[in-house]
């Protein structure tokens, strides 16, 4: 299962970039870090479950999904 929300498309991002000025003065710079979306199991209208992000869950997008 992919680490992205199927309803809104929110996926992973890489954070931890810093400027050249910080890089010049920082003795032990840390590397980049990957941040994942907060995916949770949500029940759909037909009774099945799907992993969606919590922002979509708050809005109620999982109640609007209809499978053909």
CHARMM-style PDB file with segment names, atoms N, HN, CA, C and O in Angstrom:
ATOM      1  N   UNK     1       0.847  -1.174   0.000  1.00  0.00      PROA
ATOM      2  CA  UNK     1       0.000   0.000   0.000  1.00  0.00      PROA
ATOM      3  C   UNK     1       0.896   1.241   0.000  1.00  0.00      PROA
ATOM      4  O   UNK     1       1.840   1.343   0.783  1.00  0.00      PROA
ATOM      5  N   UNK     2       0.584   2.168  -0.883  1.00  0.00      PROA
ATOM      6  HN  UNK     2      -0.183   2.085  -1.519  1.00  0.00      PROA
ATOM      7  CA  UNK     2       1.390   3.381  -1.004  1.00  0.00      PROA
ATOM      8  C   UNK     2       1.171   4.290   0.202  1.00  0.00      PROA
ATOM      9  O   UNK     2       0.113   4.258   0.831  1.00  0.00      PROA
ATOM     10  N   UNK     3       2.176   5.094   0.515  1.00  0.00      PROA
ATOM     11  HN  UNK     3       3.035   5.119   0.004  1.00  0.00      PROA
ATOM     12  CA  UNK     3       2.073   6.010   1.654  1.00  0.00      PROA
ATOM     13  C   UNK     3       1.570   7.361   1.177  1.00  0.00      PROA
ATOM     14  O   UNK     3       2.224   8.386   1.367  1.00  0.00      PROA
ATOM     15  N   UNK     4       0.402   7.345   0.558  1.00  0.00      PROA
ATOM     16  HN  UNK     4      -0.130   6.512   0.404  1.00  0.00      PROA
ATOM     17  CA  UNK     4      -0.236   8.579   0.115  1.00  0.00      PROA
ATOM     18  C   UNK     4      -1.740   8.421   0.246  1.00  0.00      PROA
ATOM     19  O   UNK     4      -2.263   7.306   0.239  1.00  0.00      PROA
ATOM     20  N   UNK     5      -2.427   9.541   0.364  1.00  0.00      PROA
ATOM     21  HN  UNK     5      -2.002  10.447   0.370  1.00  0.00      PROA
ATOM     22  CA  UNK     5      -3.874   9.541   0.527  1.00  0.00      PROA
ATOM     23  C   UNK     5      -4.528   9.388  -0.849  1.00  0.00      PROA
ATOM     24  O   UNK     5      -4.226  10.171  -1.749  1.00  0.00      PROA
ATOM     25  N   UNK     6      -5.412   8.406  -1.038  1.00  0.00      PROA
ATOM     26  HN  UNK     6      -5.656   7.770  -0.306  1.00  0.00      PROA
ATOM     27  CA  UNK     6      -6.038   8.228  -2.352  1.00  0.00      PROA
ATOM     28  C   UNK     6      -7.074   9.301  -2.684  1.00  0.00      PROA
ATOM     29  O   UNK     6      -7.395   9.489  -3.857  1.00  0.00      PROA
ATOM     30  N   UNK     7      -7.603  10.004  -1.692  1.00  0.00      PROA
ATOM     31  HN  UNK     7      -7.343   9.852  -0.739  1.00  0.00      PROA
ATOM     32  CA  UNK     7      -8.632  11.001  -1.974  1.00  0.00      PROA
ATOM     33  C   UNK     7      -8.041  12.347  -2.376  1.00  0.00      PROA
ATOM     34  O   UNK     7      -8.512  12.962  -3.333  1.00  0.00      PROA
ATOM     35  N   UNK     8      -7.013  12.820  -1.659  1.00  0.00      PROA
ATOM     36  HN  UNK     8      -6.631  12.320  -0.881  1.00  0.00      PROA
ATOM     37  CA  UNK     8      -6.456  14.144  -1.966  1.00  0.00      PROA
ATOM     38  C   UNK     8      -5.080  14.067  -2.623  1.00  0.00      PROA
ATOM     39  O   UNK     8      -4.622  15.053  -3.199  1.00  0.00      PROA
ATOM     40  N   UNK     9      -4.413  12.916  -2.547  1.00  0.00      PROA
ATOM     41  HN  UNK     9      -4.785  12.115  -2.078  1.00  0.00      PROA
ATOM     42  CA  UNK     9      -3.108  12.771  -3.172  1.00  0.00      PROA
ATOM     43  C   UNK     9      -1.942  13.225  -2.322  1.00  0.00      PROA
ATOM     44  O   UNK     9      -0.813  13.292  -2.809  1.00  0.00      PROA
ATOM     45  N   UNK    10      -2.192  13.543  -1.046  1.00  0.00      PROA
ATOM     46  HN  UNK    10      -3.109  13.489  -0.651  1.00  0.00      PROA
ATOM     47  CA  UNK    10      -1.109  13.978  -0.160  1.00  0.00      PROA
ATOM     48  C   UNK    10      -0.150  12.809   0.045  1.00  0.00      PROA
ATOM     49  O   UNK    10      -0.570  11.701   0.377  1.00  0.00      PROA
ATOM     50  N   UNK    11       1.144  13.070  -0.155  1.00  0.00      PROA
ATOM     51  HN  UNK    11       1.485  13.971  -0.424  1.00  0.00      PROA
ATOM     52  CA  UNK    11       2.144  12.020  -0.024  1.00  0.00      PROA
ATOM     53  C   UNK    11       3.297  12.448   0.855  1.00  0.00      PROA
ATOM     54  O   UNK    11       3.178  13.385   1.645  1.00  0.00      PROA
ATOM     55  N   UNK    12       4.414  11.756   0.714  1.00  0.00      PROA
ATOM     56  HN  UNK    12       4.511  10.995   0.072  1.00  0.00      PROA
ATOM     57  CA  UNK    12       5.575  12.042   1.541  1.00  0.00      PROA
ATOM     58  C   UNK    12       6.295  13.283   1.018  1.00  0.00      PROA
ATOM     59  O   UNK    12       6.244  13.592  -0.173  1.00  0.00      PROA
ATOM     60  N   UNK    13       6.964  13.986   1.927  1.00  0.00      PROA
ATOM     61  HN  UNK    13       7.005  13.735   2.895  1.00  0.00      PROA
ATOM     62  CA  UNK    13       7.794  15.127   1.557  1.00  0.00      PROA
ATOM     63  C   UNK    13       9.137  14.985   2.262  1.00  0.00      PROA
ATOM     64  O   UNK    13       9.242  14.335   3.303  1.00  0.00      PROA
ATOM     65  N   UNK    14      10.157  15.601   1.683  1.00  0.00      PROA
ATOM     66  HN  UNK    14      10.071  16.129   0.838  1.00  0.00      PROA
ATOM     67  CA  UNK    14      11.484  15.577   2.284  1.00  0.00      PROA
ATOM     68  C   UNK    14      11.747  16.949   2.889  1.00  0.00      PROA
ATOM     69  O   UNK    14      11.648  17.964   2.200  1.00  0.00      PROA
ATOM     70  N   UNK    15      12.084  16.981   4.179  1.00  0.00      PROA
ATOM     71  HN  UNK    15      12.165  16.156   4.738  1.00  0.00      PROA
ATOM     72  CA  UNK    15      12.344  18.230   4.892  1.00  0.00      PROA
ATOM     73  C   UNK    15      13.762  18.191   5.444  1.00  0.00      PROA
ATOM     74  O   UNK    15      14.417  17.149   5.425  1.00  0.00      PROA
ATOM     75  N   UNK    16      14.224  19.320   5.930  1.00  0.00      PROA
ATOM     76  HN  UNK    16      13.692  20.166   5.946  1.00  0.00      PROA
ATOM     77  CA  UNK    16      15.539  19.358   6.557  1.00  0.00      PROA
ATOM     78  C   UNK    16      16.568  20.083   5.728  1.00  0.00      PROA
ATOM     79  O   UNK    16      17.762  19.967   6.003  1.00  0.00      PROA
ATOM     80  N   UNK    17      16.149  20.830   4.718  1.00  0.00      PROA
ATOM     81  HN  UNK    17      15.179  20.924   4.494  1.00  0.00      PROA
ATOM     82  CA  UNK    17      17.107  21.613   3.944  1.00  0.00      PROA
ATOM     83  C   UNK    17      17.492  22.854   4.735  1.00  0.00      PROA
ATOM     84  O   UNK    17      16.675  23.405   5.473  1.00  0.00      PROA
ATOM     85  N   UNK    18      18.701  23.280   4.586  1.00  0.00      PROA
ATOM     86  HN  UNK    18      19.364  22.833   3.986  1.00  0.00      PROA
ATOM     87  CA  UNK    18      19.133  24.491   5.262  1.00  0.00      PROA
ATOM     88  C   UNK    18      20.002  25.302   4.311  1.00  0.00      PROA
ATOM     89  O   UNK    18      20.519  24.773   3.327  1.00  0.00      PROA
ATOM     90  N   UNK    19      20.157  26.569   4.605  1.00  0.00      PROA
ATOM     91  HN  UNK    19      19.736  26.999   5.404  1.00  0.00      PROA
ATOM     92  CA  UNK    19      20.850  27.496   3.713  1.00  0.00      PROA
ATOM     93  C   UNK    19      22.359  27.262   3.758  1.00  0.00      PROA
ATOM     94  O   UNK    19      22.869  26.564   4.633  1.00  0.00      PROA
ATOM     95  N   UNK    20      23.053  27.857   2.803  1.00  0.00      PROA
ATOM     96  HN  UNK    20      22.638  28.425   2.092  1.00  0.00      PROA
ATOM     97  CA  UNK    20      24.508  27.743   2.760  1.00  0.00      PROA
ATOM     98  C   UNK    20      25.151  28.411   3.968  1.00  0.00      PROA
ATOM     99  O   UNK    20      26.200  27.964   4.432  1.00  0.00      PROA
ATOM    100  N   UNK    21      24.540  29.476   4.486  1.00  0.00      PROA
ATOM    101  HN  UNK    21      23.688  29.839   4.110  1.00  0.00      PROA
ATOM    102  CA  UNK    21      25.099  30.158   5.656  1.00  0.00      PROA
ATOM    103  C   UNK    21      25.061  29.233   6.877  1.00  0.00      PROA
ATOM    104  O   UNK    21      26.020  29.178   7.646  1.00  0.00      PROA
ATOM    105  N   UNK    22      23.977  28.526   7.047  1.00  0.00      PROA
ATOM    106  HN  UNK    22      23.198  28.571   6.422  1.00  0.00      PROA
ATOM    107  CA  UNK    22      23.878  27.593   8.168  1.00  0.00      PROA
ATOM    108  C   UNK    22      24.840  26.435   7.960  1.00  0.00      PROA
ATOM    109  O   UNK    22      25.467  25.967   8.910  1.00  0.00      PROA
ATOM    110  N   UNK    23      24.956  25.981   6.744  1.00  0.00      PROA
ATOM    111  HN  UNK    23      24.446  26.361   5.973  1.00  0.00      PROA
ATOM    112  CA  UNK    23      25.846  24.860   6.448  1.00  0.00      PROA
ATOM    113  C   UNK    23      27.296  25.236   6.734  1.00  0.00      PROA
ATOM    114  O   UNK    23      28.081  24.384   7.150  1.00  0.00      PROA
ATOM    115  N   UNK    24      27.666  26.504   6.517  1.00  0.00      PROA
ATOM    116  HN  UNK    24      27.028  27.196   6.178  1.00  0.00      PROA
ATOM    117  CA  UNK    24      29.043  26.938   6.734  1.00  0.00      PROA
ATOM    118  C   UNK    24      29.381  27.001   8.217  1.00  0.00      PROA
ATOM    119  O   UNK    24      30.535  26.789   8.591  1.00  0.00      PROA
ATOM    120  N   UNK    25      28.396  27.288   9.074  1.00  0.00      PROA
ATOM    121  HN  UNK    25      27.459  27.460   8.770  1.00  0.00      PROA
ATOM    122  CA  UNK    25      28.687  27.459  10.491  1.00  0.00      PROA
ATOM    123  C   UNK    25      28.318  26.247  11.326  1.00  0.00      PROA
ATOM    124  O   UNK    25      28.760  26.135  12.470  1.00  0.00      PROA
ATOM    125  N   UNK    26      27.532  25.351  10.796  1.00  0.00      PROA
ATOM    126  HN  UNK    26      27.173  25.442   9.868  1.00  0.00      PROA
ATOM    127  CA  UNK    26      27.065  24.217  11.590  1.00  0.00      PROA
ATOM    128  C   UNK    26      28.143  23.137  11.598  1.00  0.00      PROA
ATOM    129  O   UNK    26      28.626  22.734  10.540  1.00  0.00      PROA
ATOM    130  N   UNK    27      28.518  22.672  12.772  1.00  0.00      PROA
ATOM    131  HN  UNK    27      28.125  23.000  13.632  1.00  0.00      PROA
ATOM    132  CA  UNK    27      29.608  21.707  12.878  1.00  0.00      PROA
ATOM    133  C   UNK    27      29.167  20.326  12.419  1.00  0.00      PROA
ATOM    134  O   UNK    27      29.885  19.664  11.669  1.00  0.00      PROA
ATOM    135  N   UNK    28      28.005  19.887  12.858  1.00  0.00      PROA
ATOM    136  HN  UNK    28      27.422  20.425  13.467  1.00  0.00      PROA
ATOM    137  CA  UNK    28      27.552  18.535  12.540  1.00  0.00      PROA
ATOM    138  C   UNK    28      26.159  18.603  11.905  1.00  0.00      PROA
ATOM    139  O   UNK    28      25.160  18.372  12.587  1.00  0.00      PROA
ATOM    140  N   UNK    29      26.083  18.915  10.614  1.00  0.00      PROA
ATOM    141  HN  UNK    29      26.895  19.102  10.060  1.00  0.00      PROA
ATOM    142  CA  UNK    29      24.761  19.050   9.997  1.00  0.00      PROA
ATOM    143  C   UNK    29      24.054  17.702   9.888  1.00  0.00      PROA
ATOM    144  O   UNK    29      24.679  16.675   9.625  1.00  0.00      PROA
ATOM    145  N   UNK    30      22.759  17.727  10.091  1.00  0.00      PROA
ATOM    146  HN  UNK    30      22.251  18.562  10.304  1.00  0.00      PROA
ATOM    147  CA  UNK    30      21.973  16.506   9.958  1.00  0.00      PROA
ATOM    148  C   UNK    30      21.457  16.405   8.536  1.00  0.00      PROA
ATOM    149  O   UNK    30      21.353  17.405   7.826  1.00  0.00      PROA
ATOM    150  N   UNK    31      21.142  15.213   8.137  1.00  0.00      PROA
ATOM    151  HN  UNK    31      21.226  14.401   8.714  1.00  0.00      PROA
ATOM    152  CA  UNK    31      20.661  14.981   6.786  1.00  0.00      PROA
ATOM    153  C   UNK    31      19.190  15.286   6.634  1.00  0.00      PROA
ATOM    154  O   UNK    31      18.535  15.772   7.556  1.00  0.00      PROA
ATOM    155  N   UNK    32      18.687  14.993   5.457  1.00  0.00      PROA
ATOM    156  HN  UNK    32      19.219  14.598   4.708  1.00  0.00      PROA
ATOM    157  CA  UNK    32      17.284  15.222   5.176  1.00  0.00      PROA
ATOM    158  C   UNK    32      16.432  14.155   5.848  1.00  0.00      PROA
ATOM    159  O   UNK    32      16.915  13.069   6.166  1.00  0.00      PROA
ATOM    160  N   UNK    33      15.177  14.471   6.058  1.00  0.00      PROA
ATOM    161  HN  UNK    33      14.784  15.353   5.799  1.00  0.00      PROA
ATOM    162  CA  UNK    33      14.255  13.559   6.723  1.00  0.00      PROA
ATOM    163  C   UNK    33      12.985  13.466   5.895  1.00  0.00      PROA
ATOM    164  O   UNK    33      12.536  14.467   5.336  1.00  0.00      PROA
ATOM    165  N   UNK    34      12.408  12.292   5.811  1.00  0.00      PROA
ATOM    166  HN  UNK    34      12.772  11.479   6.265  1.00  0.00      PROA
ATOM    167  CA  UNK    34      11.169  12.101   5.064  1.00  0.00      PROA
ATOM    168  C   UNK    34       9.992  12.126   6.028  1.00  0.00      PROA
ATOM    169  O   UNK    34       9.968  11.390   7.014  1.00  0.00      PROA
ATOM    170  N   UNK    35       9.015  12.978   5.734  1.00  0.00      PROA
ATOM    171  HN  UNK    35       9.034  13.576   4.933  1.00  0.00      PROA
ATOM    172  CA  UNK    35       7.806  13.091   6.553  1.00  0.00      PROA
ATOM    173  C   UNK    35       6.660  12.401   5.822  1.00  0.00      PROA
ATOM    174  O   UNK    35       6.475  12.588   4.620  1.00  0.00      PROA
ATOM    175  N   UNK    36       5.899  11.608   6.557  1.00  0.00      PROA
ATOM    176  HN  UNK    36       6.049  11.456   7.534  1.00  0.00      PROA
ATOM    177  CA  UNK    36       4.789  10.856   5.990  1.00  0.00      PROA
ATOM    178  C   UNK    36       3.462  11.475   6.416  1.00  0.00      PROA
ATOM    179  O   UNK    36       3.377  12.069   7.491  1.00  0.00      PROA
ATOM    180  N   UNK    37       2.422  11.343   5.583  1.00  0.00      PROA
ATOM    181  HN  UNK    37       2.492  10.861   4.710  1.00  0.00      PROA
ATOM    182  CA  UNK    37       1.106  11.848   5.984  1.00  0.00      PROA
ATOM    183  C   UNK    37       0.501  10.964   7.062  1.00  0.00      PROA
ATOM    184  O   UNK    37       0.847   9.789   7.180  1.00  0.00      PROA
ATOM    185  N   UNK    38      -0.399  11.534   7.843  1.00  0.00      PROA
ATOM    186  HN  UNK    38      -0.679  12.489   7.747  1.00  0.00      PROA
ATOM    187  CA  UNK    38      -1.055  10.808   8.925  1.00  0.00      PROA
ATOM    188  C   UNK    38      -2.222  10.016   8.341  1.00  0.00      PROA
ATOM    189  O   UNK    38      -3.344  10.517   8.270  1.00  0.00      PROA
ATOM    190  N   UNK    39      -1.956   8.780   7.923  1.00  0.00      PROA
ATOM    191  HN  UNK    39      -1.044   8.373   7.980  1.00  0.00      PROA
ATOM    192  CA  UNK    39      -2.984   7.937   7.311  1.00  0.00      PROA
ATOM    193  C   UNK    39      -3.643   7.068   8.375  1.00  0.00      PROA
ATOM    194  O   UNK    39      -2.968   6.452   9.199  1.00  0.00      PROA
ATOM    195  N   UNK    40      -4.965   7.030   8.343  1.00  0.00      PROA
ATOM    196  HN  UNK    40      -5.513   7.531   7.674  1.00  0.00      PROA
ATOM    197  CA  UNK    40      -5.743   6.236   9.299  1.00  0.00      PROA
ATOM    198  C   UNK    40      -6.805   5.450   8.540  1.00  0.00      PROA
ATOM    199  O   UNK    40      -7.243   5.852   7.462  1.00  0.00      PROA
ATOM    200  N   UNK    41      -7.210   4.324   9.118  1.00  0.00      PROA
ATOM    201  HN  UNK    41      -6.854   3.997   9.994  1.00  0.00      PROA
ATOM    202  CA  UNK    41      -8.283   3.537   8.518  1.00  0.00      PROA
ATOM    203  C   UNK    41      -9.605   4.261   8.726  1.00  0.00      PROA
ATOM    204  O   UNK    41      -9.921   4.698   9.832  1.00  0.00      PROA
ATOM    205  N   UNK    42     -10.377   4.382   7.640  1.00  0.00      PROA
ATOM    206  HN  UNK    42     -10.119   4.027   6.741  1.00  0.00      PROA
ATOM    207  CA  UNK    42     -11.680   5.045   7.710  1.00  0.00      PROA
ATOM    208  C   UNK    42     -12.719   4.146   7.053  1.00  0.00      PROA
ATOM    209  O   UNK    42     -12.472   3.600   5.978  1.00  0.00      PROA
ATOM    210  N   UNK    43     -13.876   3.985   7.684  1.00  0.00      PROA
ATOM    211  HN  UNK    43     -14.077   4.429   8.557  1.00  0.00      PROA
ATOM    212  CA  UNK    43     -14.927   3.166   7.073  1.00  0.00      PROA
ATOM    213  C   UNK    43     -15.603   3.922   5.937  1.00  0.00      PROA
ATOM    214  O   UNK    43     -15.870   5.118   6.048  1.00  0.00      PROA
ATOM    215  N   UNK    44     -15.875   3.217   4.850  1.00  0.00      PROA
ATOM    216  HN  UNK    44     -15.658   2.245   4.760  1.00  0.00      PROA
ATOM    217  CA  UNK    44     -16.578   3.808   3.715  1.00  0.00      PROA
ATOM    218  C   UNK    44     -18.069   3.537   3.832  1.00  0.00      PROA
ATOM    219  O   UNK    44     -18.508   2.813   4.726  1.00  0.00      PROA
ATOM    220  N   UNK    45     -18.837   4.116   2.935  1.00  0.00      PROA
ATOM    221  HN  UNK    45     -18.481   4.704   2.210  1.00  0.00      PROA
ATOM    222  CA  UNK    45     -20.293   3.976   2.981  1.00  0.00      PROA
ATOM    223  C   UNK    45     -20.743   2.543   2.710  1.00  0.00      PROA
ATOM    224  O   UNK    45     -21.776   2.111   3.220  1.00  0.00      PROA
ATOM    225  N   UNK    46     -19.965   1.796   1.900  1.00  0.00      PROA
ATOM    226  HN  UNK    46     -19.125   2.148   1.485  1.00  0.00      PROA
ATOM    227  CA  UNK    46     -20.359   0.421   1.580  1.00  0.00      PROA
ATOM    228  C   UNK    46     -19.885  -0.595   2.616  1.00  0.00      PROA
ATOM    229  O   UNK    46     -20.113  -1.793   2.446  1.00  0.00      PROA
ATOM    230  N   UNK    47     -19.232  -0.141   3.683  1.00  0.00      PROA
ATOM    231  HN  UNK    47     -19.047   0.832   3.821  1.00  0.00      PROA
ATOM    232  CA  UNK    47     -18.802  -1.038   4.749  1.00  0.00      PROA
ATOM    233  C   UNK    47     -17.334  -1.409   4.697  1.00  0.00      PROA
ATOM    234  O   UNK    47     -16.804  -1.924   5.682  1.00  0.00      PROA
ATOM    235  N   UNK    48     -16.653  -1.166   3.576  1.00  0.00      PROA
ATOM    236  HN  UNK    48     -17.084  -0.748   2.776  1.00  0.00      PROA
ATOM    237  CA  UNK    48     -15.232  -1.477   3.490  1.00  0.00      PROA
ATOM    238  C   UNK    48     -14.422  -0.364   4.159  1.00  0.00      PROA
ATOM    239  O   UNK    48     -14.975   0.656   4.568  1.00  0.00      PROA
ATOM    240  N   UNK    49     -13.117  -0.569   4.263  1.00  0.00      PROA
ATOM    241  HN  UNK    49     -12.667  -1.398   3.930  1.00  0.00      PROA
ATOM    242  CA  UNK    49     -12.251   0.412   4.907  1.00  0.00      PROA
ATOM    243  C   UNK    49     -11.170   0.855   3.936  1.00  0.00      PROA
ATOM    244  O   UNK    49     -10.804   0.123   3.017  1.00  0.00      PROA
ATOM    245  N   UNK    50     -10.661   2.069   4.152  1.00  0.00      PROA
ATOM    246  HN  UNK    50     -10.958   2.664   4.898  1.00  0.00      PROA
ATOM    247  CA  UNK    50      -9.640   2.643   3.295  1.00  0.00      PROA
ATOM    248  C   UNK    50      -8.746   3.529   4.148  1.00  0.00      PROA
ATOM    249  O   UNK    50      -9.219   4.190   5.073  1.00  0.00      PROA
ATOM    250  N   UNK    51      -7.439   3.543   3.835  1.00  0.00      PROA
ATOM    251  HN  UNK    51      -7.055   3.006   3.084  1.00  0.00      PROA
ATOM    252  CA  UNK    51      -6.519   4.413   4.567  1.00  0.00      PROA
ATOM    253  C   UNK    51      -6.507   5.778   3.906  1.00  0.00      PROA
ATOM    254  O   UNK    51      -6.109   5.906   2.748  1.00  0.00      PROA
ATOM    255  N   UNK    52      -6.949   6.817   4.646  1.00  0.00      PROA
ATOM    256  HN  UNK    52      -7.273   6.713   5.586  1.00  0.00      PROA
ATOM    257  CA  UNK    52      -6.944   8.183   4.146  1.00  0.00      PROA
ATOM    258  C   UNK    52      -6.300   9.080   5.196  1.00  0.00      PROA
ATOM    259  O   UNK    52      -6.165   8.691   6.356  1.00  0.00      PROA
ATOM    260  N   UNK    53      -5.905  10.281   4.783  1.00  0.00      PROA
ATOM    261  HN  UNK    53      -6.016  10.597   3.840  1.00  0.00      PROA
ATOM    262  CA  UNK    53      -5.270  11.203   5.729  1.00  0.00      PROA
ATOM    263  C   UNK    53      -6.323  11.791   6.662  1.00  0.00      PROA
ATOM    264  O   UNK    53      -7.514  11.799   6.349  1.00  0.00      PROA
ATOM    265  N   UNK    54      -5.872  12.278   7.798  1.00  0.00      PROA
ATOM    266  HN  UNK    54      -4.904  12.272   8.053  1.00  0.00      PROA
ATOM    267  CA  UNK    54      -6.800  12.770   8.816  1.00  0.00      PROA
ATOM    268  C   UNK    54      -7.489  14.059   8.390  1.00  0.00      PROA
ATOM    269  O   UNK    54      -8.593  14.344   8.854  1.00  0.00      PROA
ATOM    270  N   UNK    55      -6.865  14.841   7.520  1.00  0.00      PROA
ATOM    271  HN  UNK    55      -5.969  14.609   7.142  1.00  0.00      PROA
ATOM    272  CA  UNK    55      -7.514  16.066   7.043  1.00  0.00      PROA
ATOM    273  C   UNK    55      -8.744  15.709   6.204  1.00  0.00      PROA
ATOM    274  O   UNK    55      -9.783  16.356   6.332  1.00  0.00      PROA
ATOM    275  N   UNK    56      -8.636  14.690   5.351  1.00  0.00      PROA
ATOM    276  HN  UNK    56      -7.792  14.164   5.248  1.00  0.00      PROA
ATOM    277  CA  UNK    56      -9.792  14.236   4.565  1.00  0.00      PROA
ATOM    278  C   UNK    56     -10.848  13.615   5.479  1.00  0.00      PROA
ATOM    279  O   UNK    56     -12.046  13.725   5.218  1.00  0.00      PROA
ATOM    280  N   UNK    57     -10.399  12.967   6.543  1.00  0.00      PROA
ATOM    281  HN  UNK    57      -9.425  12.878   6.755  1.00  0.00      PROA
ATOM    282  CA  UNK    57     -11.337  12.356   7.479  1.00  0.00      PROA
ATOM    283  C   UNK    57     -12.137  13.431   8.221  1.00  0.00      PROA
ATOM    284  O   UNK    57     -13.332  13.256   8.460  1.00  0.00      PROA
ATOM    285  N   UNK    58     -11.484  14.546   8.588  1.00  0.00      PROA
ATOM    286  HN  UNK    58     -10.513  14.688   8.394  1.00  0.00      PROA
ATOM    287  CA  UNK    58     -12.185  15.632   9.272  1.00  0.00      PROA
ATOM    288  C   UNK    58     -13.242  16.268   8.374  1.00  0.00      PROA
ATOM    289  O   UNK    58     -14.330  16.616   8.833  1.00  0.00      PROA
ATOM    290  N   UNK    59     -12.913  16.417   7.096  1.00  0.00      PROA
ATOM    291  HN  UNK    59     -12.029  16.134   6.723  1.00  0.00      PROA
ATOM    292  CA  UNK    59     -13.838  17.040   6.151  1.00  0.00      PROA
ATOM    293  C   UNK    59     -14.981  16.091   5.802  1.00  0.00      PROA
ATOM    294  O   UNK    59     -16.083  16.537   5.483  1.00  0.00      PROA
ATOM    295  N   UNK    60     -14.724  14.786   5.862  1.00  0.00      PROA
ATOM    296  HN  UNK    60     -13.829  14.423   6.121  1.00  0.00      PROA
ATOM    297  CA  UNK    60     -15.749  13.794   5.558  1.00  0.00      PROA
ATOM    298  C   UNK    60     -15.701  13.305   4.128  1.00  0.00      PROA
ATOM    299  O   UNK    60     -16.715  12.858   3.591  1.00  0.00      PROA
ATOM    300  N   UNK    61     -14.528  13.385   3.497  1.00  0.00      PROA
ATOM    301  HN  UNK    61     -13.705  13.749   3.933  1.00  0.00      PROA
ATOM    302  CA  UNK    61     -14.407  12.938   2.114  1.00  0.00      PROA
ATOM    303  C   UNK    61     -14.582  11.429   1.980  1.00  0.00      PROA
ATOM    304  O   UNK    61     -14.962  10.943   0.914  1.00  0.00      PROA
ATOM    305  N   UNK    62     -14.309  10.681   3.055  1.00  0.00      PROA
ATOM    306  HN  UNK    62     -14.001  11.075   3.920  1.00  0.00      PROA
ATOM    307  CA  UNK    62     -14.443   9.229   2.962  1.00  0.00      PROA
ATOM    308  C   UNK    62     -15.905   8.812   2.869  1.00  0.00      PROA
ATOM    309  O   UNK    62     -16.194   7.695   2.439  1.00  0.00      PROA
ATOM    310  N   UNK    63     -16.829   9.676   3.259  1.00  0.00      PROA
ATOM    311  HN  UNK    63     -16.595  10.583   3.609  1.00  0.00      PROA
ATOM    312  CA  UNK    63     -18.247   9.355   3.156  1.00  0.00      PROA
ATOM    313  C   UNK    63     -18.771   9.594   1.748  1.00  0.00      PROA
ATOM    314  O   UNK    63     -19.831   9.081   1.387  1.00  0.00      PROA
ATOM    315  N   UNK    64     -18.033  10.376   0.938  1.00  0.00      PROA
ATOM    316  HN  UNK    64     -17.172  10.792   1.231  1.00  0.00      PROA
ATOM    317  CA  UNK    64     -18.471  10.699  -0.416  1.00  0.00      PROA
ATOM    318  C   UNK    64     -17.955   9.716  -1.456  1.00  0.00      PROA
ATOM    319  O   UNK    64     -18.432   9.729  -2.591  1.00  0.00      PROA
ATOM    320  N   UNK    65     -16.981   8.853  -1.103  1.00  0.00      PROA
ATOM    321  HN  UNK    65     -16.593   8.843  -0.182  1.00  0.00      PROA
ATOM    322  CA  UNK    65     -16.378   7.945  -2.073  1.00  0.00      PROA
ATOM    323  C   UNK    65     -17.389   6.869  -2.450  1.00  0.00      PROA
ATOM    324  O   UNK    65     -17.967   6.204  -1.591  1.00  0.00      PROA
ATOM    325  N   UNK    66     -17.585   6.717  -3.749  1.00  0.00      PROA
ATOM    326  HN  UNK    66     -17.115   7.257  -4.447  1.00  0.00      PROA
ATOM    327  CA  UNK    66     -18.488   5.680  -4.251  1.00  0.00      PROA
ATOM    328  C   UNK    66     -17.740   4.859  -5.287  1.00  0.00      PROA
ATOM    329  O   UNK    66     -17.195   5.413  -6.242  1.00  0.00      PROA
ATOM    330  N   UNK    67     -17.709   3.555  -5.110  1.00  0.00      PROA
ATOM    331  HN  UNK    67     -18.152   3.105  -4.335  1.00  0.00      PROA
ATOM    332  CA  UNK    67     -17.059   2.667  -6.059  1.00  0.00      PROA
ATOM    333  C   UNK    67     -18.102   2.095  -7.003  1.00  0.00      PROA
ATOM    334  O   UNK    67     -19.206   1.748  -6.584  1.00  0.00      PROA
ATOM    335  N   UNK    68     -17.747   1.997  -8.281  1.00  0.00      PROA
ATOM    336  HN  UNK    68     -16.849   2.279  -8.621  1.00  0.00      PROA
ATOM    337  CA  UNK    68     -18.688   1.495  -9.288  1.00  0.00      PROA
ATOM    338  C   UNK    68     -18.591  -0.005  -9.374  1.00  0.00      PROA
ATOM    339  OT1 UNK    68     -19.302  -0.626 -10.164  1.00  0.00      PROA
TER     340      UNK     68
END
